[in-house]
Amino acid sequence: MGIYANYTKSDITTDPETGLQTWTEYQEWPGYKNSRTVTATKWELAERTDCYCCSCGVREGSDAACRNHGFAAERPCETHNMPGKPWGAELEGTPLEGTMPASVQVERIRRSLL
């Protein structure tokens, strides 16, 4: 049984030379049967919408602005050209409120020097 009651699919095979996966799909209706061979091509990156680069160092969750573990801001990422989010309400009334934290890469360097 496939997606619909009248749809079935063969097992997936992989071409040893190209690495591409192929399968056959069947669609049956009273009076006829359709089939098509499907070959999957490799995925290509169309657009990066976010990244989860970590700036915590050896202690996961230790950076409040980490793109992966943070909660108070989000550091920009130079590697993936992703914008950040400024420090928020958690730092209300401090000089950091509303400012952009340093990038992931700058924070990694800073932590490595500690």
ROFIFI-406757 format. One record per atom (N, C-alpha, C): atom name; residue number from 0; y negated, x negated, z negated. Coordinates in nm, 2 decimals. Layout:
BEGIN
   atom     n        Y        X        Z
     CA   NUM        Y        X        Z
...
END
This chain:
BEGIN
   atom     n        Y        X        Z
      N     0     0.12    -0.09     0.00
     CA     0     0.00     0.00     0.00
      C     0    -0.12    -0.09     0.00
      N     1    -0.22    -0.06     0.08
     CA     1    -0.34    -0.14     0.09
      C     1    -0.46    -0.06     0.04
      N     2    -0.57    -0.08     0.10
     CA     2    -0.69    -0.02     0.06
      C     2    -0.68     0.14     0.07
      N     3    -0.63     0.18     0.18
     CA     3    -0.61     0.33     0.20
      C     3    -0.46     0.36     0.22
      N     4    -0.43     0.48     0.21
     CA     4    -0.29     0.52     0.22
      C     4    -0.23     0.48     0.35
      N     5    -0.31     0.47     0.46
     CA     5    -0.26     0.43     0.59
      C     5    -0.28     0.28     0.62
      N     6    -0.31     0.20     0.53
     CA     6    -0.35     0.06     0.55
      C     6    -0.25    -0.03     0.48
      N     7    -0.20    -0.13     0.55
     CA     7    -0.11    -0.23     0.49
      C     7    -0.15    -0.37     0.54
      N     8    -0.11    -0.47     0.48
     CA     8    -0.15    -0.61     0.51
      C     8    -0.03    -0.70     0.49
      N     9    -0.01    -0.79     0.58
     CA     9     0.10    -0.89     0.57
      C     9     0.06    -1.00     0.47
      N    10     0.16    -1.08     0.44
     CA    10     0.14    -1.19     0.35
      C    10     0.04    -1.29     0.42
      N    11    -0.04    -1.36     0.34
     CA    11    -0.13    -1.46     0.39
      C    11    -0.06    -1.59     0.42
      N    12    -0.09    -1.64     0.54
     CA    12    -0.03    -1.77     0.58
      C    12    -0.15    -1.87     0.59
      N    13    -0.12    -2.00     0.57
     CA    13    -0.22    -2.10     0.58
      C    13    -0.18    -2.20     0.69
      N    14    -0.27    -2.22     0.78
     CA    14    -0.24    -2.32     0.89
      C    14    -0.25    -2.46     0.83
      N    15    -0.14    -2.54     0.84
     CA    15    -0.14    -2.67     0.78
      C    15    -0.24    -2.77     0.84
      N    16    -0.28    -2.75     0.97
     CA    16    -0.37    -2.84     1.03
      C    16    -0.51    -2.81     1.00
      N    17    -0.55    -2.68     1.00
     CA    17    -0.69    -2.64     0.98
      C    17    -0.72    -2.60     0.84
      N    18    -0.62    -2.56     0.76
     CA    18    -0.63    -2.50     0.63
      C    18    -0.69    -2.36     0.63
      N    19    -0.70    -2.30     0.75
     CA    19    -0.75    -2.16     0.75
      C    19    -0.64    -2.06     0.72
      N    20    -0.68    -1.96     0.65
     CA    20    -0.58    -1.85     0.61
      C    20    -0.58    -1.74     0.71
      N    21    -0.47    -1.69     0.74
     CA    21    -0.45    -1.58     0.84
      C    21    -0.36    -1.47     0.79
      N    22    -0.39    -1.35     0.82
     CA    22    -0.30    -1.24     0.79
      C    22    -0.32    -1.13     0.89
      N    23    -0.22    -1.03     0.89
     CA    23    -0.23    -0.92     0.99
      C    23    -0.25    -0.79     0.91
      N    24    -0.34    -0.71     0.95
     CA    24    -0.37    -0.58     0.89
      C    24    -0.31    -0.47     0.98
      N    25    -0.26    -0.37     0.92
     CA    25    -0.20    -0.26     1.00
      C    25    -0.26    -0.13     0.95
      N    26    -0.29    -0.04     1.04
     CA    26    -0.35     0.09     1.01
      C    26    -0.26     0.20     1.09
      N    27    -0.21     0.29     1.01
     CA    27    -0.12     0.39     1.07
      C    27    -0.17     0.53     1.06
      N    28    -0.17     0.60     1.16
     CA    28    -0.21     0.74     1.17
      C    28    -0.10     0.81     1.24
      N    29    -0.09     0.94     1.22
     CA    29     0.02     1.01     1.30
      C    29     0.00     0.99     1.45
      N    30     0.10     0.94     1.51
     CA    30     0.10     0.92     1.66
      C    30     0.06     0.78     1.70
      N    31     0.01     0.69     1.61
     CA    31    -0.02     0.55     1.66
      C    31    -0.03     0.46     1.54
      N    32    -0.02     0.33     1.57
     CA    32    -0.04     0.23     1.47
      C    32    -0.12     0.12     1.53
      N    33    -0.23     0.08     1.46
     CA    33    -0.32    -0.03     1.50
      C    33    -0.29    -0.15     1.42
      N    34    -0.31    -0.27     1.48
     CA    34    -0.30    -0.39     1.41
      C    34    -0.40    -0.49     1.45
      N    35    -0.44    -0.58     1.36
     CA    35    -0.54    -0.68     1.40
      C    35    -0.50    -0.81     1.31
      N    36    -0.52    -0.92     1.37
     CA    36    -0.50    -1.05     1.31
      C    36    -0.64    -1.10     1.25
      N    37    -0.64    -1.13     1.13
     CA    37    -0.76    -1.18     1.06
      C    37    -0.75    -1.32     1.02
      N    38    -0.85    -1.40     1.06
     CA    38    -0.85    -1.54     1.02
      C    38    -0.98    -1.57     0.94
      N    39    -0.96    -1.61     0.82
     CA    39    -1.07    -1.64     0.73
      C    39    -1.13    -1.77     0.76
      N    40    -1.26    -1.78     0.77
     CA    40    -1.32    -1.91     0.79
      C    40    -1.37    -1.95     0.66
      N    41    -1.41    -2.08     0.65
     CA    41    -1.46    -2.13     0.52
      C    41    -1.59    -2.07     0.48
      N    42    -1.61    -2.06     0.35
     CA    42    -1.74    -2.00     0.30
      C    42    -1.85    -2.11     0.32
      N    43    -1.97    -2.06     0.35
     CA    43    -2.08    -2.14     0.37
      C    43    -2.19    -2.09     0.28
      N    44    -2.26    -2.18     0.21
     CA    44    -2.37    -2.14     0.12
      C    44    -2.49    -2.08     0.20
      N    45    -2.52    -1.95     0.18
     CA    45    -2.63    -1.89     0.25
      C    45    -2.76    -1.90     0.17
      N    46    -2.75    -1.89     0.04
     CA    46    -2.87    -1.90    -0.04
      C    46    -2.82    -1.92    -0.19
      N    47    -2.89    -2.01    -0.26
     CA    47    -2.87    -2.03    -0.40
      C    47    -2.96    -1.94    -0.47
      N    48    -2.91    -1.86    -0.56
     CA    48    -2.99    -1.76    -0.63
      C    48    -3.01    -1.80    -0.78
      N    49    -2.93    -1.89    -0.83
     CA    49    -2.94    -1.94    -0.96
      C    49    -2.86    -2.06    -0.98
      N    50    -2.88    -2.14    -1.09
     CA    50    -2.79    -2.24    -1.13
      C    50    -2.77    -2.24    -1.28
      N    51    -2.67    -2.30    -1.33
     CA    51    -2.64    -2.30    -1.47
      C    51    -2.62    -2.44    -1.52
      N    52    -2.71    -2.53    -1.48
     CA    52    -2.71    -2.67    -1.52
      C    52    -2.74    -2.67    -1.67
      N    53    -2.66    -2.75    -1.74
     CA    53    -2.67    -2.76    -1.89
      C    53    -2.76    -2.88    -1.92
      N    54    -2.85    -2.85    -2.02
     CA    54    -2.93    -2.96    -2.07
      C    54    -2.91    -2.98    -2.22
      N    55    -2.80    -2.93    -2.27
     CA    55    -2.77    -2.94    -2.42
      C    55    -2.72    -3.08    -2.46
      N    56    -2.66    -3.15    -2.37
     CA    56    -2.60    -3.28    -2.40
      C    56    -2.47    -3.26    -2.46
      N    57    -2.44    -3.34    -2.57
     CA    57    -2.30    -3.33    -2.63
      C    57    -2.28    -3.21    -2.72
      N    58    -2.39    -3.15    -2.76
     CA    58    -2.38    -3.03    -2.85
      C    58    -2.41    -2.90    -2.77
      N    59    -2.31    -2.84    -2.72
     CA    59    -2.34    -2.71    -2.64
      C    59    -2.41    -2.61    -2.73
      N    60    -2.52    -2.55    -2.67
     CA    60    -2.60    -2.45    -2.74
      C    60    -2.71    -2.51    -2.82
      N    61    -2.73    -2.64    -2.81
     CA    61    -2.84    -2.70    -2.89
      C    61    -2.97    -2.70    -2.83
      N    62    -2.98    -2.66    -2.70
     CA    62    -3.11    -2.65    -2.63
      C    62    -3.15    -2.50    -2.61
      N    63    -3.25    -2.46    -2.67
     CA    63    -3.29    -2.31    -2.66
      C    63    -3.34    -2.28    -2.52
      N    64    -3.37    -2.38    -2.44
     CA    64    -3.41    -2.35    -2.30
      C    64    -3.31    -2.39    -2.20
      N    65    -3.19    -2.42    -2.24
     CA    65    -3.08    -2.46    -2.14
      C    65    -3.06    -2.35    -2.04
      N    66    -3.04    -2.38    -1.92
     CA    66    -3.02    -2.27    -1.82
      C    66    -2.88    -2.20    -1.84
      N    67    -2.79    -2.27    -1.91
     CA    67    -2.66    -2.21    -1.93
      C    67    -2.64    -2.15    -2.07
      N    68    -2.70    -2.21    -2.17
     CA    68    -2.68    -2.17    -2.31
      C    68    -2.80    -2.12    -2.38
      N    69    -2.92    -2.13    -2.32
     CA    69    -3.05    -2.10    -2.38
      C    69    -3.07    -1.96    -2.40
      N    70    -3.18    -1.93    -2.49
     CA    70    -3.21    -1.79    -2.51
      C    70    -3.37    -1.77    -2.52
      N    71    -3.44    -1.88    -2.54
     CA    71    -3.59    -1.86    -2.56
      C    71    -3.67    -1.90    -2.43
      N    72    -3.61    -1.97    -2.34
     CA    72    -3.68    -2.00    -2.21
      C    72    -3.57    -2.05    -2.12
      N    73    -3.61    -2.09    -2.00
     CA    73    -3.52    -2.14    -1.90
      C    73    -3.59    -2.26    -1.83
      N    74    -3.52    -2.38    -1.84
     CA    74    -3.58    -2.50    -1.78
      C    74    -3.57    -2.49    -1.62
      N    75    -3.67    -2.54    -1.55
     CA    75    -3.66    -2.54    -1.41
      C    75    -3.55    -2.65    -1.37
      N    76    -3.49    -2.64    -1.26
     CA    76    -3.39    -2.74    -1.21
      C    76    -3.44    -2.80    -1.09
      N    77    -3.46    -2.93    -1.09
     CA    77    -3.50    -3.01    -0.97
      C    77    -3.39    -3.03    -0.87
      N    78    -3.27    -3.04    -0.92
     CA    78    -3.15    -3.06    -0.83
      C    78    -3.13    -2.94    -0.74
      N    79    -3.14    -2.82    -0.80
     CA    79    -3.11    -2.70    -0.72
      C    79    -3.24    -2.62    -0.68
      N    80    -3.36    -2.68    -0.71
     CA    80    -3.49    -2.63    -0.67
      C    80    -3.50    -2.48    -0.73
      N    81    -3.47    -2.47    -0.86
     CA    81    -3.47    -2.33    -0.92
      C    81    -3.59    -2.33    -1.01
      N    82    -3.66    -2.22    -1.01
     CA    82    -3.78    -2.21    -1.11
      C    82    -3.73    -2.18    -1.25
      N    83    -3.81    -2.20    -1.35
     CA    83    -3.78    -2.18    -1.49
      C    83    -3.85    -2.05    -1.54
      N    84    -3.83    -2.03    -1.67
     CA    84    -3.90    -1.92    -1.73
      C    84    -3.97    -1.98    -1.86
      N    85    -4.10    -1.94    -1.88
     CA    85    -4.17    -2.00    -1.99
      C    85    -4.11    -1.96    -2.13
      N    86    -4.15    -2.04    -2.23
     CA    86    -4.12    -2.00    -2.36
      C    86    -4.17    -1.87    -2.40
      N    87    -4.09    -1.79    -2.46
     CA    87    -4.13    -1.65    -2.49
      C    87    -4.17    -1.61    -2.63
      N    88    -4.14    -1.49    -2.67
     CA    88    -4.18    -1.44    -2.80
      C    88    -4.12    -1.52    -2.92
      N    89    -4.01    -1.59    -2.90
     CA    89    -3.95    -1.67    -3.00
      C    89    -4.05    -1.77    -3.06
      N    90    -4.14    -1.81    -2.97
     CA    90    -4.24    -1.92    -3.02
      C    90    -4.38    -1.86    -3.02
      N    91    -4.39    -1.73    -3.05
     CA    91    -4.52    -1.66    -3.06
      C    91    -4.61    -1.73    -3.16
      N    92    -4.73    -1.76    -3.12
     CA    92    -4.82    -1.82    -3.21
      C    92    -4.82    -1.97    -3.22
      N    93    -4.73    -2.03    -3.14
     CA    93    -4.72    -2.18    -3.14
      C    93    -4.78    -2.23    -3.01
      N    94    -4.81    -2.36    -3.01
     CA    94    -4.87    -2.41    -2.88
      C    94    -4.77    -2.40    -2.76
      N    95    -4.64    -2.39    -2.78
     CA    95    -4.55    -2.38    -2.67
      C    95    -4.54    -2.24    -2.61
      N    96    -4.59    -2.14    -2.68
     CA    96    -4.58    -2.00    -2.63
      C    96    -4.64    -1.99    -2.49
      N    97    -4.56    -1.94    -2.40
     CA    97    -4.61    -1.92    -2.26
      C    97    -4.61    -2.04    -2.17
      N    98    -4.57    -2.16    -2.23
     CA    98    -4.57    -2.28    -2.14
      C    98    -4.43    -2.30    -2.08
      N    99    -4.42    -2.37    -1.98
     CA    99    -4.29    -2.40    -1.91
      C    99    -4.23    -2.52    -1.98
      N   100    -4.10    -2.51    -2.01
     CA   100    -4.03    -2.62    -2.07
      C   100    -4.01    -2.73    -1.96
      N   101    -3.99    -2.85    -2.00
     CA   101    -3.96    -2.96    -1.91
      C   101    -3.83    -2.93    -1.83
      N   102    -3.82    -2.99    -1.71
     CA   102    -3.70    -2.96    -1.63
      C   102    -3.57    -3.00    -1.69
      N   103    -3.46    -2.95    -1.64
     CA   103    -3.33    -2.99    -1.69
      C   103    -3.31    -3.14    -1.69
      N   104    -3.35    -3.20    -1.57
     CA   104    -3.33    -3.34    -1.56
      C   104    -3.41    -3.42    -1.65
      N   105    -3.54    -3.38    -1.68
     CA   105    -3.62    -3.45    -1.77
      C   105    -3.56    -3.44    -1.91
      N   106    -3.52    -3.32    -1.95
     CA   106    -3.46    -3.30    -2.08
      C   106    -3.33    -3.39    -2.10
      N   107    -3.25    -3.40    -2.00
     CA   107    -3.13    -3.48    -2.01
      C   107    -3.17    -3.63    -2.03
      N   108    -3.27    -3.68    -1.97
     CA   108    -3.31    -3.81    -1.99
      C   108    -3.37    -3.83    -2.13
      N   109    -3.45    -3.73    -2.18
     CA   109    -3.50    -3.74    -2.31
      C   109    -3.39    -3.74    -2.41
      N   110    -3.29    -3.66    -2.40
     CA   110    -3.18    -3.65    -2.49
      C   110    -3.10    -3.78    -2.49
      N   111    -3.08    -3.84    -2.37
     CA   111    -3.00    -3.97    -2.36
      C   111    -3.07    -4.08    -2.43
      N   112    -3.20    -4.07    -2.45
     CA   112    -3.28    -4.18    -2.52
      C   112    -3.28    -4.16    -2.67
      N   113    -3.23    -4.05    -2.72
     CA   113    -3.23    -4.03    -2.87
      C   113    -3.12    -4.11    -2.94
END
